[in-house]
Amino acid sequence: MSILNILSRTKLYWGLIAIFLIGVLGSPISSKGNNIFLSYGNLLDVLRQVSTTGLIATGMTAVIITGGIDLSVGSLMAICTVVCAMLLTVPGVTPAVVLGVPTVAVVALCLGILVTRFIFLNIEKSRAGSQATHDIRLDSVRGLVTPGIVGVVLCSLVLWFLLPQVGSKFGVLGVLLVAPCVGLLFGALNGFIIVAGRLQPFIVTLAMMVTALGIARLTAGQNNAVLPVYTGSNATADFEILRSLVFGVIPMPGLFFLGAILIYGAVLRFTPFGRYVYAIGGNEEAARLSGIAAGRVKIATYAVSGLLAGVAAVLYVAQYRQGKPDAGAGLELDAIAAVVIGGTSLMGGRGSLIGTFCGVLIFGLLSNILQLHNINSNLQLVLKGMIIIGTVLVQERNAVDFLFYLRLVFAPLWGGQAHKETTAAKRPSKETPSLNLGGNKK
């Protein structure tokens, strides 16, 4: 393997290393002579700040690999922050309880049914061995009765855990259960509409983004632009654990982010579901003809995207001590940018979560460097946009074509020899013989 091929395969890591070195060499120095960028507290802050975007980018990666897009994750996170904050601070039957508790019951019921059927189907497939497994059918007991009983039992257990908390205020485990389930339900609804209606993901998730924003505002109420959460005062003191350092080393949000990357990355890399995701992104029609249930896989990717948006919402409330209907404004764009910078193709079929992890870190380190140098926030947005465009051009191998096109456009302004060379390159040679379609003529 040539050096150029090695550099091409590892260009993402070199980009991360380059950003890190720029931060080290250009870092301000504290009064004690220490490098501020390299300080342990600063690096922890970077990991803490990128965790919310990282969780959403993790779910977004699989969606984009299938050839889709999810513009609603920011609004879904906003709904979940409102639900989380209201459950923590307001006792009794609130809009958050009306939205959240039935959602958890539905999710538990469906999850019990689907997981039980999945187990029975895999048992039958293992018995069938190398024979065709696409025609396997379960009898009524294993295909309907038993899954239904398991779903009802799981739903009952969840309600038994949650309903006693309605009269007072919800605890940490309660909101960690309700908020992600709300996100999962809305995400699954996205996927279902896309698959059943055969609509473009861009249109469906754009509509969901607007709808979810309205639901978030209705849930919060007209007079509640922000729902403050003060641990130990209007909310349980145990909620403080979600912003603490685990063993004094790593922030809790960072642990959630790293866990999501590792678990979902293993699923995409080592399981049939992951292979189906890549197959659908490469050629959905061929994947469907080969027996892959493309619709179910796509619904699952959007559901997981919503689930991780709900987890990010709980961590957002813990970190910023508030929930609000516009909490996730613009976050979907940051997540998409991190995924694209990480090497995932917007055309689908190519990408990885290790690349997304590097893309999230590149974005986080870049923002941290600009903040340490007191760069204007509006200028930061301009720089980020330029970096995204440049990265996509390089990844799609269109940078050379782009530069050549610029040369064609601006060649008349340069004049001189450059313009003559460019014009000559576009003009056919005079010595090229023309085709004689009418026969030879003397």
C-alpha positions as CSV (number, residue, x, y, z in Angstrom):
1,M,0.0,0.0,0.0
2,S,1.5,3.4,-1.1
3,I,2.0,6.3,1.3
4,L,-0.7,8.3,-0.5
5,N,-3.3,5.5,0.0
6,I,-2.4,5.3,3.7
7,L,-2.7,9.1,4.1
8,S,-6.1,9.0,2.2
9,R,-7.4,6.3,4.5
10,T,-6.3,8.1,7.7
11,K,-7.0,11.7,6.6
12,L,-9.7,12.1,9.3
13,Y,-7.3,11.2,12.1
14,W,-4.7,13.6,10.6
15,G,-7.3,16.3,10.6
16,L,-8.1,15.7,14.3
17,I,-4.4,15.7,15.1
18,A,-3.9,18.9,13.2
19,I,-6.7,20.7,15.0
20,F,-5.3,19.5,18.3
21,L,-1.8,20.7,17.5
22,I,-3.2,24.1,16.4
23,G,-5.0,24.3,19.7
24,V,-1.8,23.5,21.6
25,L,0.5,25.8,19.7
26,G,-1.9,28.7,19.6
27,S,-3.3,28.4,23.1
28,P,-3.2,31.4,25.5
29,I,-1.1,31.0,28.6
30,S,-2.5,31.4,32.1
31,S,-1.0,33.7,34.7
32,K,0.9,30.7,36.1
33,G,2.5,29.9,32.8
34,N,0.3,26.9,32.0
35,N,-1.1,26.1,28.6
36,I,-4.9,26.7,28.9
37,F,-5.9,24.5,26.0
38,L,-4.0,21.5,27.5
39,S,-5.4,22.0,31.0
40,Y,-7.4,19.0,32.3
41,G,-10.4,21.2,33.1
42,N,-10.5,22.6,29.5
43,L,-10.4,19.2,27.9
44,L,-13.1,17.9,30.2
45,D,-15.2,20.9,29.2
46,V,-14.8,20.1,25.6
47,L,-15.9,16.5,26.2
48,R,-18.9,17.7,28.2
49,Q,-19.9,20.3,25.6
50,V,-19.7,17.9,22.6
51,S,-21.7,15.1,24.4
52,T,-25.1,16.5,23.5
53,T,-24.3,17.0,19.9
54,G,-22.4,13.7,19.9
55,L,-25.3,11.7,21.1
56,I,-27.5,13.2,18.4
57,A,-24.8,12.7,15.7
58,T,-24.5,9.0,16.8
59,G,-28.2,8.4,15.9
60,M,-27.9,10.6,12.8
61,T,-25.0,8.5,11.4
62,A,-27.1,5.4,10.8
63,V,-29.9,7.5,9.3
64,I,-27.6,9.1,6.8
65,I,-25.9,5.7,6.0
66,T,-29.3,4.5,4.9
67,G,-29.6,7.5,2.5
68,G,-31.9,9.4,4.8
69,I,-31.8,12.6,6.9
70,D,-33.4,13.6,10.1
71,L,-34.0,17.4,10.6
72,S,-36.3,16.9,13.5
73,V,-33.8,15.8,16.2
74,G,-33.3,19.3,17.5
75,S,-37.1,19.8,18.1
76,L,-37.4,16.3,19.5
77,M,-34.7,17.1,22.0
78,A,-36.6,20.3,22.8
79,I,-39.8,18.3,23.6
80,C,-37.9,16.0,25.8
81,T,-36.2,18.8,27.7
82,V,-39.6,20.3,28.5
83,V,-41.0,16.9,29.5
84,C,-37.9,16.2,31.7
85,A,-37.9,19.6,33.4
86,M,-41.7,19.5,34.1
87,L,-41.6,16.0,35.5
88,L,-38.7,16.9,37.8
89,T,-40.2,20.2,39.1
90,V,-44.1,20.0,38.9
91,P,-46.1,17.4,40.8
92,G,-49.4,16.1,39.8
93,V,-51.0,15.4,36.4
94,T,-49.2,17.8,34.1
95,P,-49.0,18.0,30.3
96,A,-45.6,16.2,30.6
97,V,-47.3,13.3,32.5
98,V,-50.1,13.1,29.9
99,L,-47.6,13.0,27.1
100,G,-44.9,10.9,28.7
101,V,-46.4,8.1,30.8
102,P,-48.8,6.8,28.0
103,T,-45.8,7.0,25.6
104,V,-43.7,4.8,27.9
105,A,-46.6,2.3,28.2
106,V,-46.9,2.0,24.4
107,V,-43.2,1.7,23.9
108,A,-42.9,-1.0,26.6
109,L,-45.8,-2.9,25.1
110,C,-44.4,-2.8,21.5
111,L,-40.9,-3.6,22.8
112,G,-42.0,-6.7,24.6
113,I,-43.9,-8.0,21.6
114,L,-41.1,-7.3,19.1
115,V,-38.3,-8.7,21.3
116,T,-40.3,-11.9,22.0
117,R,-41.1,-12.5,18.4
118,F,-37.5,-11.8,17.4
119,I,-36.3,-14.4,19.9
120,F,-38.7,-17.0,18.6
121,L,-37.9,-16.3,15.0
122,N,-34.1,-16.7,15.6
123,I,-34.7,-20.0,17.4
124,E,-36.6,-21.3,14.4
125,K,-33.9,-20.0,12.0
126,S,-31.2,-21.8,14.0
127,R,-33.3,-25.0,13.8
128,A,-33.7,-24.5,10.0
129,G,-30.0,-24.4,9.6
130,S,-28.8,-23.7,6.1
131,Q,-32.3,-24.1,4.7
132,A,-34.3,-21.1,3.4
133,T,-35.3,-18.9,6.4
134,H,-37.4,-16.3,4.7
135,D,-40.6,-18.5,4.7
136,I,-40.5,-19.2,8.5
137,R,-43.8,-18.6,10.1
138,L,-44.6,-18.7,13.9
139,D,-47.7,-20.4,15.2
140,S,-50.4,-18.3,17.0
141,V,-48.9,-19.2,20.5
142,R,-45.4,-18.0,19.8
143,G,-46.2,-15.4,17.2
144,L,-49.1,-13.6,19.0
145,V,-50.2,-14.9,22.4
146,T,-46.8,-15.2,24.1
147,P,-45.4,-11.9,22.7
148,G,-48.7,-10.2,23.8
149,I,-48.4,-11.5,27.3
150,V,-44.8,-10.4,27.6
151,G,-45.7,-6.9,26.3
152,V,-48.6,-6.5,28.7
153,V,-46.4,-7.6,31.7
154,L,-43.6,-5.2,30.7
155,C,-46.1,-2.4,30.3
156,S,-47.6,-3.2,33.7
157,L,-44.2,-3.1,35.4
158,V,-43.3,0.2,33.8
159,L,-46.7,1.8,34.9
160,W,-46.2,0.3,38.4
161,F,-42.9,2.1,38.6
162,L,-44.0,5.4,37.1
163,L,-47.5,6.1,38.4
164,P,-46.6,6.5,42.1
165,Q,-44.2,9.3,41.1
166,V,-47.0,11.3,39.4
167,G,-48.4,12.5,42.7
168,S,-45.0,14.0,43.8
169,K,-42.1,14.6,41.5
170,F,-40.2,12.2,39.2
171,G,-36.7,11.0,40.1
172,V,-33.6,10.4,38.0
173,L,-34.6,7.0,36.7
174,G,-38.1,8.2,36.0
175,V,-37.0,10.9,33.6
176,L,-34.3,8.7,32.1
177,L,-37.1,6.3,31.2
178,V,-39.8,8.8,30.0
179,A,-37.8,11.3,28.0
180,P,-36.0,8.8,25.7
181,C,-39.2,7.0,25.1
182,V,-40.9,10.2,24.0
183,G,-38.0,10.8,21.6
184,L,-38.2,7.1,20.4
185,L,-41.9,7.3,19.7
186,F,-41.6,10.5,17.6
187,G,-38.5,9.1,15.8
188,A,-40.4,5.8,15.0
189,L,-43.3,7.9,13.7
190,N,-40.9,9.7,11.3
191,G,-39.6,6.4,10.0
192,F,-43.2,5.0,9.6
193,I,-44.4,8.0,7.6
194,I,-41.3,7.8,5.4
195,V,-41.7,4.1,4.7
196,A,-45.5,3.8,4.5
197,G,-46.0,7.0,2.6
198,R,-42.9,6.6,0.4
199,L,-42.0,10.2,1.1
200,Q,-38.6,11.9,1.1
201,P,-37.0,11.9,4.5
202,F,-36.2,15.6,4.1
203,I,-39.8,16.6,3.8
204,V,-41.1,14.3,6.6
205,T,-38.5,15.3,9.1
206,L,-38.8,19.0,8.2
207,A,-42.6,18.7,8.9
208,M,-41.9,16.9,12.2
209,M,-39.4,19.6,13.2
210,V,-42.1,22.2,13.0
211,T,-44.7,20.0,14.6
212,A,-42.5,19.0,17.5
213,L,-41.6,22.6,18.1
214,G,-45.3,23.4,18.4
215,I,-45.9,20.5,20.7
216,A,-43.0,21.5,22.9
217,R,-44.5,25.0,23.3
218,L,-47.9,23.7,24.0
219,T,-46.5,21.3,26.7
220,A,-44.5,24.1,28.3
221,G,-47.4,26.5,28.4
222,Q,-47.8,30.0,27.1
223,N,-46.1,31.5,30.2
224,N,-43.2,29.1,30.4
225,A,-40.5,30.0,28.0
226,V,-38.0,28.4,30.3
227,L,-38.6,25.7,33.0
228,P,-35.8,26.1,35.6
229,V,-34.5,23.0,37.4
230,Y,-32.7,23.6,40.7
231,T,-31.5,20.3,42.2
232,G,-32.2,20.2,45.9
233,S,-34.7,22.9,45.7
234,N,-37.5,22.4,43.2
235,A,-36.1,19.1,41.9
236,T,-34.5,16.0,43.5
237,A,-30.9,16.4,44.6
238,D,-30.1,13.1,43.0
239,F,-30.4,14.7,39.6
240,E,-27.0,16.3,40.2
241,I,-25.4,13.0,39.5
242,L,-25.9,13.5,35.7
243,R,-23.5,16.5,35.7
244,S,-20.9,15.0,38.0
245,L,-17.5,13.4,37.3
246,V,-17.5,9.6,37.3
247,F,-14.6,8.6,39.7
248,G,-13.5,12.2,39.4
249,V,-12.1,11.5,35.9
250,I,-14.8,11.7,33.2
251,P,-18.0,13.8,33.1
252,M,-21.2,11.8,33.1
253,P,-22.5,13.3,29.8
254,G,-19.2,12.2,28.2
255,L,-19.7,8.7,29.6
256,F,-23.2,8.5,27.9
257,F,-21.7,9.7,24.6
258,L,-18.8,7.2,24.7
259,G,-21.2,4.4,25.7
260,A,-23.5,5.2,22.8
261,I,-20.6,5.3,20.3
262,L,-19.3,1.9,21.4
263,I,-22.6,0.1,21.6
264,Y,-24.2,1.5,18.4
265,G,-20.8,1.1,16.7
266,A,-20.7,-2.5,17.6
267,V,-24.2,-3.0,16.4
268,L,-23.4,-1.5,13.0
269,R,-20.2,-3.4,12.7
270,F,-20.9,-6.9,13.9
271,T,-24.7,-7.6,13.6
272,P,-26.9,-8.3,10.6
273,F,-28.8,-5.1,11.4
274,G,-25.7,-3.1,10.7
275,R,-25.1,-5.0,7.4
276,Y,-28.7,-4.2,6.4
277,V,-28.2,-0.5,7.1
278,Y,-25.2,-0.3,4.8
279,A,-26.9,-2.5,2.2
280,I,-29.9,-0.2,2.1
281,G,-27.7,2.9,1.8
282,G,-25.7,1.3,-1.1
283,N,-28.8,0.1,-3.1
284,E,-32.1,0.0,-1.4
285,E,-33.9,-1.8,-4.3
286,A,-31.2,-4.5,-4.4
287,A,-31.4,-4.9,-0.6
288,R,-35.1,-5.3,-0.8
289,L,-34.9,-7.9,-3.5
290,S,-32.3,-9.9,-1.5
291,G,-34.9,-10.3,1.3
292,I,-33.9,-7.5,3.6
293,A,-36.9,-5.8,5.3
294,A,-35.7,-2.4,4.3
295,G,-38.8,-0.6,5.8
296,R,-38.3,-2.0,9.2
297,V,-34.6,-1.3,9.3
298,K,-35.2,2.4,8.3
299,I,-37.9,2.8,10.9
300,A,-35.5,1.4,13.5
301,T,-32.8,3.8,12.6
302,Y,-35.1,6.8,12.9
303,A,-36.4,5.4,16.2
304,V,-32.9,5.1,17.6
305,S,-32.2,8.6,16.4
306,G,-35.2,9.9,18.4
307,L,-34.2,7.8,21.4
308,L,-30.7,9.3,21.6
309,A,-32.2,12.8,21.2
310,G,-34.2,12.0,24.3
311,V,-31.1,10.9,26.2
312,A,-29.3,14.1,25.1
313,A,-32.3,16.1,26.4
314,V,-32.0,14.7,29.9
315,L,-28.3,15.5,29.9
316,Y,-29.0,19.0,28.6
317,V,-31.4,19.7,31.5
318,A,-28.8,18.4,34.0
319,Q,-26.1,20.5,32.5
320,Y,-27.9,23.8,31.9
321,R,-30.5,23.4,34.7
322,Q,-33.4,24.2,32.5
323,G,-35.8,22.8,29.9
324,K,-37.2,25.0,27.1
325,P,-39.0,24.6,23.8
326,D,-36.2,26.0,21.7
327,A,-33.4,24.0,23.5
328,G,-32.3,22.2,20.4
329,A,-32.5,25.0,17.8
330,G,-29.9,24.4,15.1
331,L,-28.6,21.3,16.8
332,E,-29.6,19.1,13.9
333,L,-27.3,21.0,11.6
334,D,-24.3,20.6,14.0
335,A,-25.0,16.9,14.2
336,I,-25.2,16.6,10.4
337,A,-22.0,18.6,10.0
338,A,-20.1,16.4,12.5
339,V,-21.4,13.2,10.7
340,V,-20.3,14.5,7.3
341,I,-16.9,15.7,8.6
342,G,-16.5,12.2,10.0
343,G,-16.6,10.7,6.5
344,T,-20.2,9.6,6.2
345,S,-21.5,10.1,2.7
346,L,-24.7,12.1,2.3
347,M,-25.5,9.7,-0.6
348,G,-25.6,6.8,1.9
349,G,-23.9,3.5,2.0
350,R,-20.6,4.7,3.5
351,G,-19.6,5.9,7.0
352,S,-18.7,4.8,10.5
353,L,-19.3,5.8,14.1
354,I,-15.5,6.1,14.8
355,G,-15.5,8.7,12.0
356,T,-18.5,10.5,13.6
357,F,-16.6,10.5,16.9
358,C,-13.6,12.2,15.3
359,G,-15.9,14.6,13.5
360,V,-17.6,15.6,16.8
361,L,-14.2,16.1,18.5
362,I,-13.0,18.2,15.6
363,F,-16.0,20.4,15.8
364,G,-15.7,20.6,19.6
365,L,-12.0,21.4,19.6
366,L,-12.4,24.0,16.8
367,S,-15.2,25.8,18.8
368,N,-13.0,25.7,21.9
369,I,-10.0,27.2,20.1
370,L,-12.1,30.0,18.7
371,Q,-13.6,30.7,22.1
372,L,-10.2,30.8,23.8
373,H,-9.2,33.5,21.4
374,N,-12.4,35.4,21.9
375,I,-13.5,35.1,18.2
376,N,-16.9,36.6,17.5
377,S,-19.6,34.0,17.6
378,N,-21.0,35.0,14.2
379,L,-17.5,34.6,12.7
380,Q,-17.3,31.2,14.3
381,L,-20.5,30.2,12.3
382,V,-18.9,31.4,9.1
383,L,-15.7,29.4,9.7
384,K,-17.7,26.3,10.5
385,G,-19.7,26.6,7.3
386,M,-16.5,27.0,5.2
387,I,-14.9,23.9,6.9
388,I,-18.0,21.8,6.2
389,I,-18.0,22.7,2.5
390,G,-14.3,22.1,2.2
391,T,-14.6,18.7,4.0
392,V,-17.4,17.5,1.8
393,L,-15.5,18.5,-1.4
394,V,-12.5,16.5,-0.2
395,Q,-14.4,13.5,0.9
396,E,-16.5,13.3,-2.3
397,R,-13.2,13.8,-4.3
398,N,-14.7,16.8,-6.1
399,A,-12.2,19.4,-4.9
400,V,-10.0,19.2,-8.1
401,D,-13.1,19.6,-10.3
402,F,-14.2,22.5,-8.1
403,L,-10.9,24.3,-8.5
404,F,-10.8,23.6,-12.2
405,Y,-14.3,25.2,-12.5
406,L,-13.2,28.2,-10.6
407,R,-10.3,28.6,-13.0
408,L,-12.7,28.5,-16.0
409,V,-14.9,31.1,-14.3
410,F,-12.2,33.5,-13.3
411,A,-9.8,33.0,-16.3
412,P,-11.2,36.0,-18.3
413,L,-10.5,38.2,-15.3
414,W,-6.9,37.0,-15.1
415,G,-6.2,37.7,-18.8
416,G,-2.9,36.9,-20.4
417,Q,-1.4,33.4,-20.9
418,A,-3.7,31.8,-18.3
419,H,-6.8,32.8,-20.3
420,K,-5.3,31.6,-23.6
421,E,-4.5,28.2,-22.0
422,T,-7.9,27.8,-20.5
423,T,-9.7,28.8,-23.7
424,A,-7.5,26.4,-25.7
425,A,-8.3,23.6,-23.3
426,K,-12.0,24.1,-24.0
427,R,-11.6,24.5,-27.8
428,P,-11.5,21.4,-30.1
429,S,-8.4,21.1,-32.3
430,K,-8.6,22.4,-35.8
431,E,-6.7,19.4,-37.1
432,T,-9.3,17.0,-35.8
433,P,-11.0,15.5,-38.9
434,S,-14.7,15.8,-39.1
435,L,-17.0,12.7,-39.6
436,N,-18.2,12.2,-43.2
437,L,-21.6,10.6,-42.8
438,G,-22.6,11.1,-46.4
439,G,-19.8,9.0,-48.0
440,N,-16.6,10.0,-49.7
441,K,-16.5,13.1,-51.8
442,K,-13.8,14.2,-54.2
